[in-house]
Amino acid sequence: MVRVLLVGGGHAMLPTIVRSAVWVRDGLASVRLFDAHPRLYYSGMVPELLGGVYQRRDVSIELDALCERAGIPFRAHAIAKVNVDEQAVVDASGASYPYDLLVLNVGGRNPALPAAATPTKPLHRLPDVNRRVRGVLHSPGDHLHLCIAGGGAAGVEIALNVSARFQAAGRHHDLSCTVVEAEDALLPGFPRGLQAHVKQRLVRRGVDVFTGVRVTTATESEVTLSDGRRLPSDGLLWATGVKGPEVLTSSDLPVDARGFVKVSRHLQVCGHPRILAAGDSALVDGDEDLGRIGVHAVKQGHDLVKNLERSIHSLHRSGAPPSPDTLRVFRPYPVAPLILSTGEPDGLWVERGIWWHGRPALRMKHWLDRRWIHAYNGAFPPRGVARVRADSALS
Ligand SMILES: Cc1cc2nc3c(=O)[nH]c(=O)nc-3n(C[C@H](O)[C@H](O)[C@H](O)COP(=O)(O)OP(=O)(O)OC[C@H]3O[C@@H](n4cnc5c(N)ncnc54)[C@H](O)[C@@H]3O)c2cc1C
Protein backbone atom coordinates (compact mmCIF):
# COMPACT_ATOMS: atom_id res chain seq x y z
CA MET A 1 0.00 0.00 0.00
CA VAL A 2 1.46 3.35 -1.06
CA ARG A 3 1.26 5.99 1.69
CA VAL A 4 0.06 9.26 0.17
CA LEU A 5 -0.05 12.44 2.24
CA LEU A 6 -1.96 15.46 0.99
CA VAL A 7 -0.93 18.72 2.63
CA GLY A 8 -3.30 21.65 2.10
CA GLY A 9 -6.82 21.20 0.77
CA GLY A 10 -6.70 24.11 -1.65
CA HIS A 11 -8.39 24.74 -4.99
CA ALA A 12 -5.86 22.50 -6.77
CA MET A 13 -6.25 19.58 -4.36
CA LEU A 14 -9.98 18.95 -4.74
CA PRO A 15 -9.86 16.53 -7.72
CA THR A 16 -7.21 14.51 -5.88
CA ILE A 17 -9.37 14.23 -2.75
CA VAL A 18 -12.27 13.02 -4.87
CA ARG A 19 -10.16 10.52 -6.82
CA SER A 20 -8.66 9.12 -3.61
CA ALA A 21 -11.91 7.20 -3.16
CA VAL A 22 -10.88 4.97 -6.08
CA TRP A 23 -7.29 4.37 -4.88
CA VAL A 24 -8.53 3.49 -1.41
CA ARG A 25 -11.32 1.27 -2.74
CA ASP A 26 -8.86 -0.60 -4.98
CA GLY A 27 -6.33 -1.04 -2.17
CA LEU A 28 -3.70 0.92 -4.05
CA ALA A 29 -2.99 3.64 -1.52
CA SER A 30 -3.71 4.98 1.93
CA VAL A 31 -4.44 8.70 1.68
CA ARG A 32 -4.68 11.39 4.38
CA LEU A 33 -5.38 15.11 4.06
CA PHE A 34 -3.82 17.65 6.44
CA ASP A 35 -5.24 21.16 6.61
CA ALA A 36 -5.61 23.36 9.69
CA HIS A 37 -8.95 24.55 8.34
CA PRO A 38 -11.81 22.15 7.68
CA ARG A 39 -13.44 24.60 5.25
CA LEU A 40 -12.08 25.85 1.92
CA TYR A 41 -13.40 29.21 0.72
CA TYR A 42 -13.86 29.47 -3.02
CA SER A 43 -12.12 32.67 -4.03
CA GLY A 44 -14.30 33.29 -7.09
CA MET A 45 -17.32 33.80 -4.80
CA VAL A 46 -15.85 35.35 -1.64
CA PRO A 47 -16.11 39.00 -2.79
CA GLU A 48 -19.85 38.46 -3.26
CA LEU A 49 -20.03 36.97 0.24
CA LEU A 50 -18.83 40.39 1.39
CA GLY A 51 -21.35 41.96 -0.97
CA GLY A 52 -24.20 40.11 0.75
CA VAL A 53 -25.05 38.10 -2.40
CA TYR A 54 -23.98 34.78 -0.88
CA GLN A 55 -23.87 33.21 2.55
CA ARG A 56 -20.89 31.38 3.99
CA ARG A 57 -22.19 27.92 3.15
CA ASP A 58 -22.71 28.96 -0.50
CA VAL A 59 -19.04 29.84 -1.02
CA SER A 60 -17.21 27.14 0.89
CA ILE A 61 -16.43 23.45 0.66
CA GLU A 62 -16.32 21.36 3.81
CA LEU A 63 -13.06 19.48 3.44
CA ASP A 64 -13.77 17.10 6.30
CA ALA A 65 -17.10 16.10 4.72
CA LEU A 66 -15.50 15.74 1.28
CA CYS A 67 -12.81 13.49 2.78
CA GLU A 68 -15.42 11.44 4.58
CA ARG A 69 -17.25 10.84 1.31
CA ALA A 70 -13.97 9.86 -0.33
CA GLY A 71 -13.25 7.47 2.56
CA ILE A 72 -10.01 9.16 3.61
CA PRO A 73 -9.11 10.69 6.99
CA PHE A 74 -9.05 14.46 7.37
CA ARG A 75 -6.52 15.75 9.92
CA ALA A 76 -7.04 19.31 11.16
CA HIS A 77 -3.32 19.98 11.57
CA ALA A 78 -1.05 22.51 9.92
CA ILE A 79 2.15 20.93 8.70
CA ALA A 80 5.21 22.83 9.86
CA LYS A 81 7.95 21.17 7.85
CA VAL A 82 8.76 18.57 5.23
CA ASN A 83 11.61 16.35 6.28
CA VAL A 84 12.79 15.38 2.83
CA ASP A 85 15.60 13.02 3.90
CA GLU A 86 13.30 10.99 6.13
CA GLN A 87 10.35 11.18 3.72
CA ALA A 88 8.08 12.55 6.42
CA VAL A 89 6.12 15.68 7.28
CA VAL A 90 6.11 17.16 10.77
CA ASP A 91 3.16 18.99 12.33
CA ALA A 92 3.24 21.86 14.83
CA SER A 93 3.30 19.47 17.81
CA GLY A 94 6.37 17.70 16.40
CA ALA A 95 4.50 14.54 15.35
CA SER A 96 5.97 13.00 12.22
CA TYR A 97 4.04 11.31 9.39
CA PRO A 98 5.93 9.24 6.82
CA TYR A 99 4.99 9.24 3.15
CA ASP A 100 5.81 7.42 -0.06
CA LEU A 101 4.26 10.23 -2.08
CA LEU A 102 3.57 13.76 -0.89
CA VAL A 103 1.36 16.42 -2.46
CA LEU A 104 1.70 20.08 -1.44
CA ASN A 105 -1.10 22.55 -2.16
CA VAL A 106 -0.59 25.09 0.59
CA GLY A 107 -1.57 28.28 -1.25
CA GLY A 108 -0.03 31.70 -0.79
CA ARG A 109 0.27 34.27 2.00
CA ASN A 110 0.10 38.06 1.77
CA PRO A 111 3.60 39.51 2.18
CA ALA A 112 4.54 42.20 4.76
CA LEU A 113 1.28 41.87 6.65
CA PRO A 114 0.99 44.30 9.61
CA ALA A 115 -0.36 42.76 12.84
CA ALA A 116 -3.50 44.92 12.66
CA ALA A 117 -4.38 43.77 9.12
CA THR A 118 -6.68 40.97 8.00
CA PRO A 119 -5.11 38.89 5.22
CA THR A 120 -7.01 38.09 2.05
CA LYS A 121 -4.68 35.12 1.49
CA PRO A 122 -5.40 32.66 2.87
CA LEU A 123 -9.10 33.40 2.53
CA HIS A 124 -10.17 32.03 5.92
CA ARG A 125 -10.39 35.39 7.70
CA LEU A 126 -12.64 37.09 5.14
CA PRO A 127 -15.85 35.71 6.69
CA ASP A 128 -14.86 37.68 9.86
CA VAL A 129 -14.92 40.83 7.73
CA ASN A 130 -18.33 39.80 6.44
CA ARG A 131 -19.59 39.44 10.03
CA ARG A 132 -18.29 42.93 10.81
CA VAL A 133 -20.00 44.39 7.72
CA ARG A 134 -23.25 42.64 8.66
CA GLY A 135 -22.92 43.83 12.26
CA VAL A 136 -22.61 47.45 11.16
CA LEU A 137 -25.54 47.13 8.77
CA HIS A 138 -27.67 45.70 11.58
CA SER A 139 -26.73 48.50 14.01
CA PRO A 140 -28.17 51.87 13.06
CA GLY A 141 -25.65 54.60 13.82
CA ASP A 142 -22.64 52.26 13.62
CA HIS A 143 -19.94 53.16 11.09
CA LEU A 144 -17.22 51.14 9.31
CA HIS A 145 -13.85 52.60 8.37
CA LEU A 146 -12.54 50.04 5.90
CA CYS A 147 -9.11 50.41 4.35
CA ILE A 148 -8.01 48.02 1.61
CA ALA A 149 -4.27 47.85 0.92
CA GLY A 150 -3.86 46.69 -2.67
CA GLY A 151 -5.92 47.83 -5.64
CA GLY A 152 -5.51 44.69 -7.75
CA ALA A 153 -8.42 42.47 -8.80
CA ALA A 154 -9.03 41.11 -5.27
CA GLY A 155 -8.96 44.49 -3.50
CA VAL A 156 -11.07 46.19 -6.13
CA GLU A 157 -13.70 43.45 -6.27
CA ILE A 158 -14.07 43.57 -2.48
CA ALA A 159 -14.37 47.38 -2.49
CA LEU A 160 -17.01 47.26 -5.24
CA ASN A 161 -19.04 44.65 -3.39
CA VAL A 162 -18.89 46.15 0.10
CA SER A 163 -19.69 49.67 -1.12
CA ALA A 164 -22.62 48.41 -3.18
CA ARG A 165 -23.97 46.53 -0.15
CA PHE A 166 -23.97 49.67 1.99
CA GLN A 167 -25.56 51.62 -0.83
CA ALA A 168 -28.30 49.04 -1.36
CA ALA A 169 -29.06 49.19 2.37
CA GLY A 170 -29.31 53.00 2.19
CA ARG A 171 -26.35 53.22 4.58
CA HIS A 172 -23.61 54.56 2.30
CA HIS A 173 -22.94 57.39 4.78
CA ASP A 174 -21.92 54.75 7.34
CA LEU A 175 -19.06 53.39 5.25
CA SER A 176 -15.72 55.13 4.80
CA CYS A 177 -13.84 52.91 2.38
CA THR A 178 -10.37 53.62 1.01
CA VAL A 179 -8.39 51.63 -1.54
CA VAL A 180 -4.63 52.23 -1.41
CA GLU A 181 -2.59 51.10 -4.41
CA ALA A 182 1.20 51.43 -4.68
CA GLU A 183 1.20 51.65 -8.49
CA ASP A 184 -0.02 54.72 -10.33
CA ALA A 185 -3.40 53.21 -11.21
CA LEU A 186 -5.87 50.69 -9.83
CA LEU A 187 -5.81 47.24 -11.44
CA PRO A 188 -2.16 47.38 -12.58
CA GLY A 189 -1.63 45.42 -15.78
CA PHE A 190 -5.29 45.63 -16.83
CA PRO A 191 -6.57 47.72 -19.79
CA ARG A 192 -6.51 51.47 -19.16
CA GLY A 193 -10.18 51.86 -20.00
CA LEU A 194 -11.09 49.31 -17.35
CA GLN A 195 -8.87 51.02 -14.78
CA ALA A 196 -10.65 54.33 -15.40
CA HIS A 197 -14.10 52.71 -15.42
CA VAL A 198 -13.54 50.96 -12.08
CA LYS A 199 -12.09 54.06 -10.45
CA GLN A 200 -15.05 56.12 -11.59
CA ARG A 201 -17.47 53.55 -10.25
CA LEU A 202 -15.76 53.41 -6.87
CA VAL A 203 -15.53 57.17 -6.54
CA ARG A 204 -19.22 57.50 -7.47
CA ARG A 205 -20.01 55.25 -4.53
CA GLY A 206 -17.94 57.38 -2.17
CA VAL A 207 -14.87 55.13 -2.06
CA ASP A 208 -11.56 57.03 -1.78
CA VAL A 209 -8.90 55.79 -4.16
CA PHE A 210 -5.26 56.62 -3.39
CA THR A 211 -2.68 55.53 -5.94
CA GLY A 212 1.12 55.82 -5.93
CA VAL A 213 1.21 55.35 -2.13
CA ARG A 214 1.49 52.43 0.26
CA VAL A 215 0.16 51.62 3.69
CA THR A 216 3.29 51.71 5.84
CA THR A 217 2.02 51.14 9.39
CA ALA A 218 -1.29 50.29 10.97
CA THR A 219 -2.92 50.15 14.38
CA GLU A 220 -6.39 48.93 15.31
CA SER A 221 -7.77 52.43 14.70
CA GLU A 222 -5.54 54.08 12.11
CA VAL A 223 -3.35 53.47 9.06
CA THR A 224 -0.42 55.60 7.95
CA LEU A 225 0.45 55.99 4.28
CA SER A 226 3.90 56.41 2.76
CA ASP A 227 3.16 60.11 2.05
CA GLY A 228 2.50 60.68 5.74
CA ARG A 229 -1.29 60.81 5.52
CA ARG A 230 -3.16 59.12 8.37
CA LEU A 231 -6.61 57.61 7.95
CA PRO A 232 -9.02 56.29 10.56
CA SER A 233 -9.44 52.54 10.07
CA ASP A 234 -11.12 49.91 12.16
CA GLY A 235 -10.67 47.27 9.49
CA LEU A 236 -7.55 47.00 7.35
CA LEU A 237 -7.70 44.38 4.61
CA TRP A 238 -4.42 43.29 3.07
CA ALA A 239 -4.69 42.39 -0.63
CA THR A 240 -1.16 42.91 -1.87
CA GLY A 241 -0.31 39.71 -3.71
CA VAL A 242 1.19 36.48 -2.42
CA LYS A 243 4.39 34.82 -1.26
CA GLY A 244 5.08 31.19 -0.35
CA PRO A 245 4.07 29.97 3.12
CA GLU A 246 6.54 29.10 5.86
CA VAL A 247 6.12 25.34 5.52
CA LEU A 248 7.91 25.61 2.17
CA THR A 249 10.68 27.99 3.22
CA SER A 250 11.46 26.13 6.44
CA SER A 251 11.81 22.79 4.63
CA ASP A 252 14.72 21.62 2.58
CA LEU A 253 12.88 22.26 -0.68
CA PRO A 254 13.94 24.29 -3.73
CA VAL A 255 12.23 27.67 -3.38
CA ASP A 256 12.67 31.02 -5.15
CA ALA A 257 13.12 34.40 -3.45
CA ARG A 258 9.35 34.69 -2.88
CA GLY A 259 9.19 31.30 -1.19
CA PHE A 260 7.44 29.47 -4.04
CA VAL A 261 8.49 25.84 -4.48
CA LYS A 262 10.02 25.06 -7.86
CA VAL A 263 8.28 22.33 -9.84
CA SER A 264 8.78 20.81 -13.26
CA ARG A 265 6.09 21.06 -15.92
CA HIS A 266 4.85 17.69 -14.58
CA LEU A 267 4.29 19.35 -11.18
CA GLN A 268 7.05 17.27 -9.55
CA VAL A 269 9.15 19.29 -7.10
CA CYS A 270 12.55 19.78 -8.76
CA GLY A 271 14.94 17.09 -7.59
CA HIS A 272 12.22 15.34 -5.54
CA PRO A 273 10.08 13.08 -7.75
CA ARG A 274 8.14 11.75 -4.75
CA ILE A 275 6.77 15.22 -4.05
CA LEU A 276 4.19 16.97 -6.24
CA ALA A 277 3.02 20.53 -5.76
CA ALA A 278 0.43 22.82 -7.35
CA GLY A 279 -1.44 26.08 -6.91
CA ASP A 280 -0.32 29.58 -5.96
CA SER A 281 2.79 28.42 -4.12
CA ALA A 282 4.15 26.24 -6.98
CA LEU A 283 6.51 27.87 -9.47
CA VAL A 284 6.28 25.97 -12.73
CA ASP A 285 9.47 25.65 -14.76
CA GLY A 286 9.17 27.87 -17.85
CA ASP A 287 6.01 29.58 -16.53
CA GLU A 288 7.55 31.56 -13.71
CA ASP A 289 5.55 34.69 -14.60
CA LEU A 290 2.20 32.94 -14.45
CA GLY A 291 -0.32 34.93 -12.39
CA ARG A 292 -1.14 33.53 -8.95
CA ILE A 293 -4.79 32.99 -9.79
CA GLY A 294 -7.24 30.24 -9.11
CA VAL A 295 -7.80 29.56 -12.82
CA HIS A 296 -4.29 28.13 -13.05
CA ALA A 297 -4.54 26.34 -9.68
CA VAL A 298 -7.74 24.63 -10.78
CA LYS A 299 -6.24 23.57 -14.10
CA GLN A 300 -3.11 22.26 -12.38
CA GLY A 301 -5.38 20.25 -10.09
CA HIS A 302 -6.45 18.10 -13.04
CA ASP A 303 -2.86 17.36 -14.08
CA LEU A 304 -1.90 16.81 -10.47
CA VAL A 305 -4.42 14.04 -9.92
CA LYS A 306 -3.37 12.23 -13.11
CA ASN A 307 0.32 12.45 -12.27
CA LEU A 308 -0.26 11.34 -8.71
CA GLU A 309 -2.21 8.35 -9.98
CA ARG A 310 0.62 7.44 -12.36
CA SER A 311 3.09 7.82 -9.49
CA ILE A 312 1.06 5.45 -7.32
CA HIS A 313 0.98 2.85 -10.11
CA SER A 314 4.68 3.28 -10.74
CA LEU A 315 5.54 2.68 -7.09
CA HIS A 316 3.44 -0.48 -7.20
CA ARG A 317 5.10 -1.69 -10.38
CA SER A 318 8.74 -0.82 -9.82
CA GLY A 319 9.07 0.70 -6.35
CA ALA A 320 10.24 3.95 -7.95
CA PRO A 321 8.52 7.17 -9.04
CA PRO A 322 7.64 7.34 -12.75
CA SER A 323 9.92 8.84 -15.34
CA PRO A 324 8.75 12.33 -16.32
CA ASP A 325 8.00 11.36 -19.92
CA THR A 326 5.09 9.22 -18.69
CA LEU A 327 3.52 12.17 -16.85
CA ARG A 328 1.11 14.85 -18.01
CA VAL A 329 2.55 18.25 -18.80
CA PHE A 330 0.85 21.28 -17.29
CA ARG A 331 0.02 23.83 -19.98
CA PRO A 332 -1.65 27.03 -18.80
CA TYR A 333 -4.56 28.41 -20.76
CA PRO A 334 -3.21 30.74 -23.44
CA VAL A 335 -6.10 33.02 -22.53
CA ALA A 336 -7.91 32.98 -19.23
CA PRO A 337 -10.93 35.29 -19.07
CA LEU A 338 -11.49 36.96 -15.74
CA ILE A 339 -14.97 38.02 -14.65
CA LEU A 340 -15.23 40.41 -11.72
CA SER A 341 -18.45 41.05 -9.86
CA THR A 342 -19.32 44.67 -9.17
CA GLY A 343 -21.93 44.45 -6.42
CA GLU A 344 -24.46 45.59 -9.03
CA PRO A 345 -26.35 43.45 -11.55
CA ASP A 346 -23.47 43.49 -14.04
CA GLY A 347 -20.03 41.91 -14.24
CA LEU A 348 -16.71 43.05 -15.73
CA TRP A 349 -15.27 40.66 -18.31
CA VAL A 350 -11.57 40.95 -19.21
CA GLU A 351 -9.83 38.81 -21.80
CA ARG A 352 -6.72 39.40 -23.93
CA GLY A 353 -6.65 43.07 -23.04
CA ILE A 354 -10.28 43.53 -24.09
CA TRP A 355 -12.98 44.26 -21.57
CA TRP A 356 -16.67 44.89 -21.41
CA HIS A 357 -19.33 44.97 -18.74
CA GLY A 358 -22.92 43.89 -18.61
CA ARG A 359 -25.48 41.59 -17.11
CA PRO A 360 -24.50 38.55 -19.25
CA ALA A 361 -20.99 38.68 -17.75
CA LEU A 362 -22.36 38.39 -14.22
CA ARG A 363 -24.85 35.71 -15.24
CA MET A 364 -22.03 33.68 -16.78
CA LYS A 365 -19.86 34.14 -13.67
CA HIS A 366 -22.66 32.99 -11.37
CA TRP A 367 -23.39 29.97 -13.53
CA LEU A 368 -19.71 28.90 -13.67
CA ASP A 369 -19.07 29.51 -9.98
CA ARG A 370 -22.20 27.75 -8.75
CA ARG A 371 -21.67 24.79 -11.05
CA TRP A 372 -18.09 24.36 -9.85
CA ILE A 373 -18.84 24.53 -6.15
CA HIS A 374 -21.83 22.24 -6.52
CA ALA A 375 -19.58 19.60 -8.07
CA TYR A 376 -17.78 19.33 -4.74
CA ASN A 377 -20.58 20.16 -2.31
CA GLY A 378 -23.36 18.43 -4.14
CA ALA A 379 -23.62 14.86 -5.31
CA PHE A 380 -20.30 13.08 -5.06
CA PRO A 381 -18.96 12.56 -8.58
CA PRO A 382 -19.28 8.80 -9.05
CA ARG A 383 -16.28 8.46 -11.33
CA GLY A 384 -13.39 10.47 -10.10
CA VAL A 385 -13.35 14.01 -11.30
CA ALA A 386 -14.86 13.45 -14.70
CA ARG A 387 -17.72 15.84 -14.11
CA VAL A 388 -15.63 18.73 -12.92
CA ARG A 389 -14.16 20.44 -15.94
CA ALA A 390 -11.13 22.57 -15.19
CA ASP A 391 -11.74 24.98 -18.00
CA SER A 392 -15.14 25.94 -16.70
CA ALA A 393 -14.07 26.39 -13.12
CA LEU A 394 -12.90 29.75 -11.86
CA SER A 395 -14.03 32.81 -13.69
C1 LIG B 1 -10.44 38.08 -2.59
C2 LIG B 1 -9.85 37.17 -3.67
C3 LIG B 1 -10.57 36.91 -4.81
C4 LIG B 1 -10.03 36.09 -5.81
N1 LIG B 1 -10.78 35.86 -6.92
C5 LIG B 1 -10.26 35.09 -7.90
C6 LIG B 1 -11.03 34.85 -9.09
O1 LIG B 1 -12.14 35.34 -9.26
N2 LIG B 1 -10.46 34.08 -10.05
C7 LIG B 1 -9.22 33.53 -9.89
O2 LIG B 1 -8.76 32.84 -10.80
N3 LIG B 1 -8.49 33.73 -8.77
C8 LIG B 1 -8.96 34.49 -7.77
N4 LIG B 1 -8.22 34.69 -6.64
C9 LIG B 1 -6.93 33.97 -6.46
C10 LIG B 1 -7.19 32.58 -5.83
O3 LIG B 1 -7.72 32.77 -4.55
C11 LIG B 1 -5.93 31.74 -5.68
O4 LIG B 1 -5.22 31.70 -6.88
C12 LIG B 1 -6.28 30.30 -5.26
O5 LIG B 1 -6.85 30.33 -3.96
C13 LIG B 1 -5.06 29.40 -5.24
O6 LIG B 1 -5.44 28.17 -4.74
P1 LIG B 1 -4.40 27.10 -4.24
O7 LIG B 1 -4.79 25.81 -4.88
O8 LIG B 1 -3.00 27.55 -4.40
O9 LIG B 1 -4.62 26.94 -2.67
P2 LIG B 1 -5.61 27.69 -1.69
O10 LIG B 1 -6.98 27.57 -2.21
O11 LIG B 1 -5.04 29.01 -1.38
O12 LIG B 1 -5.57 26.77 -0.39
C14 LIG B 1 -4.41 26.42 0.32
C15 LIG B 1 -4.82 25.54 1.48
O13 LIG B 1 -3.65 25.10 2.14
C16 LIG B 1 -3.87 25.10 3.52
N5 LIG B 1 -2.57 25.20 4.16
C17 LIG B 1 -1.72 26.24 4.09
N6 LIG B 1 -0.60 25.98 4.81
C18 LIG B 1 -0.76 24.73 5.30
C19 LIG B 1 0.05 23.91 6.14
N7 LIG B 1 1.24 24.33 6.57
N8 LIG B 1 -0.40 22.70 6.48
C20 LIG B 1 -1.62 22.28 6.03
N9 LIG B 1 -2.42 23.02 5.26
C21 LIG B 1 -2.00 24.24 4.90
C22 LIG B 1 -4.77 26.31 3.74
O14 LIG B 1 -5.49 26.19 4.97
C23 LIG B 1 -5.68 26.25 2.52
O15 LIG B 1 -6.84 25.49 2.77
C24 LIG B 1 -8.73 35.53 -5.64
C25 LIG B 1 -8.01 35.80 -4.47
C26 LIG B 1 -8.54 36.63 -3.50
C27 LIG B 1 -7.74 36.91 -2.26
The ligand as an SDF file (V2000), in Angstrom:
LIG
                    3D

 53 58  0  0  0  0  0  0  0  0999 V2000
  -10.4410   38.0810   -2.5940 C   0  0  0  0  0  0  0  0  0  0  0  0
   -9.8500   37.1710   -3.6650 C   0  0  0  0  0  0  0  0  0  0  0  0
  -10.5730   36.9050   -4.8070 C   0  0  0  0  0  0  0  0  0  0  0  0
  -10.0310   36.0940   -5.8080 C   0  0  0  0  0  0  0  0  0  0  0  0
  -10.7850   35.8580   -6.9210 N   0  0  0  0  0  0  0  0  0  0  0  0
  -10.2630   35.0860   -7.8980 C   0  0  0  0  0  0  0  0  0  0  0  0
  -11.0250   34.8530   -9.0920 C   0  0  0  0  0  0  0  0  0  0  0  0
  -12.1420   35.3380   -9.2550 O   0  0  0  0  0  0  0  0  0  0  0  0
  -10.4640   34.0790  -10.0530 N   0  0  0  0  0  0  0  0  0  0  0  0
   -9.2170   33.5330   -9.8870 C   0  0  0  0  0  0  0  0  0  0  0  0
   -8.7650   32.8410  -10.8040 O   0  0  0  0  0  0  0  0  0  0  0  0
   -8.4860   33.7260   -8.7750 N   0  0  0  0  0  0  0  0  0  0  0  0
   -8.9620   34.4860   -7.7710 C   0  0  0  0  0  0  0  0  0  0  0  0
   -8.2200   34.6910   -6.6400 N   0  0  0  0  0  0  0  0  0  0  0  0
   -6.9280   33.9730   -6.4610 C   0  0  0  0  0  0  0  0  0  0  0  0
   -7.1860   32.5810   -5.8310 C   0  0  0  0  0  0  0  0  0  0  0  0
   -7.7160   32.7670   -4.5530 O   0  0  0  0  0  0  0  0  0  0  0  0
   -5.9270   31.7390   -5.6780 C   0  0  0  0  0  0  0  0  0  0  0  0
   -5.2240   31.6970   -6.8790 O   0  0  0  0  0  0  0  0  0  0  0  0
   -6.2800   30.2960   -5.2560 C   0  0  0  0  0  0  0  0  0  0  0  0
   -6.8500   30.3290   -3.9560 O   0  0  0  0  0  0  0  0  0  0  0  0
   -5.0640   29.4020   -5.2370 C   0  0  0  0  0  0  0  0  0  0  0  0
   -5.4420   28.1670   -4.7380 O   0  0  0  0  0  0  0  0  0  0  0  0
   -4.3990   27.0970   -4.2430 P   0  0  0  0  0  0  0  0  0  0  0  0
   -4.7880   25.8120   -4.8780 O   0  0  0  0  0  0  0  0  0  0  0  0
   -2.9950   27.5530   -4.4040 O   0  0  0  0  0  0  0  0  0  0  0  0
   -4.6160   26.9450   -2.6670 O   0  0  0  0  0  0  0  0  0  0  0  0
   -5.6150   27.6930   -1.6890 P   0  0  0  0  0  0  0  0  0  0  0  0
   -6.9830   27.5720   -2.2060 O   0  0  0  0  0  0  0  0  0  0  0  0
   -5.0360   29.0140   -1.3790 O   0  0  0  0  0  0  0  0  0  0  0  0
   -5.5690   26.7660   -0.3930 O   0  0  0  0  0  0  0  0  0  0  0  0
   -4.4140   26.4240    0.3160 C   0  0  0  0  0  0  0  0  0  0  0  0
   -4.8240   25.5400    1.4760 C   0  0  0  0  0  0  0  0  0  0  0  0
   -3.6510   25.0950    2.1370 O   0  0  0  0  0  0  0  0  0  0  0  0
   -3.8710   25.0970    3.5230 C   0  0  0  0  0  0  0  0  0  0  0  0
   -2.5700   25.2040    4.1620 N   0  0  0  0  0  0  0  0  0  0  0  0
   -1.7190   26.2390    4.0940 C   0  0  0  0  0  0  0  0  0  0  0  0
   -0.6010   25.9760    4.8090 N   0  0  0  0  0  0  0  0  0  0  0  0
   -0.7590   24.7280    5.2960 C   0  0  0  0  0  0  0  0  0  0  0  0
    0.0510   23.9120    6.1350 C   0  0  0  0  0  0  0  0  0  0  0  0
    1.2390   24.3330    6.5670 N   0  0  0  0  0  0  0  0  0  0  0  0
   -0.4000   22.6980    6.4780 N   0  0  0  0  0  0  0  0  0  0  0  0
   -1.6150   22.2770    6.0330 C   0  0  0  0  0  0  0  0  0  0  0  0
   -2.4160   23.0170    5.2580 N   0  0  0  0  0  0  0  0  0  0  0  0
   -2.0030   24.2360    4.9040 C   0  0  0  0  0  0  0  0  0  0  0  0
   -4.7710   26.3080    3.7420 C   0  0  0  0  0  0  0  0  0  0  0  0
   -5.4850   26.1920    4.9690 O   0  0  0  0  0  0  0  0  0  0  0  0
   -5.6820   26.2480    2.5240 C   0  0  0  0  0  0  0  0  0  0  0  0
   -6.8390   25.4880    2.7720 O   0  0  0  0  0  0  0  0  0  0  0  0
   -8.7340   35.5250   -5.6370 C   0  0  0  0  0  0  0  0  0  0  0  0
   -8.0100   35.8050   -4.4740 C   0  0  0  0  0  0  0  0  0  0  0  0
   -8.5440   36.6270   -3.5040 C   0  0  0  0  0  0  0  0  0  0  0  0
   -7.7410   36.9100   -2.2580 C   0  0  0  0  0  0  0  0  0  0  0  0
  1  2  1  0
  2  3  1  0
  2 52  2  0
  3  4  2  0
  4  5  1  0
  4 50  1  0
  5  6  2  0
  6  7  1  0
  6 13  1  0
  7  8  2  0
  7  9  1  0
  9 10  1  0
 10 11  2  0
 10 12  1  0
 12 13  2  0
 13 14  1  0
 14 15  1  0
 14 50  1  0
 15 16  1  0
 16 17  1  0
 16 18  1  0
 18 19  1  0
 18 20  1  0
 20 21  1  0
 20 22  1  0
 22 23  1  0
 23 24  1  0
 24 25  2  0
 24 26  1  0
 24 27  1  0
 27 28  1  0
 28 29  2  0
 28 30  1  0
 28 31  1  0
 31 32  1  0
 32 33  1  0
 33 34  1  0
 33 48  1  0
 34 35  1  0
 35 36  1  0
 35 46  1  0
 36 37  1  0
 36 45  1  0
 37 38  2  0
 38 39  1  0
 39 40  1  0
 39 45  2  0
 40 41  1  0
 40 42  2  0
 42 43  1  0
 43 44  2  0
 44 45  1  0
 46 47  1  0
 46 48  1  0
 48 49  1  0
 50 51  2  0
 51 52  1  0
 52 53  1  0
M  END
$$$$
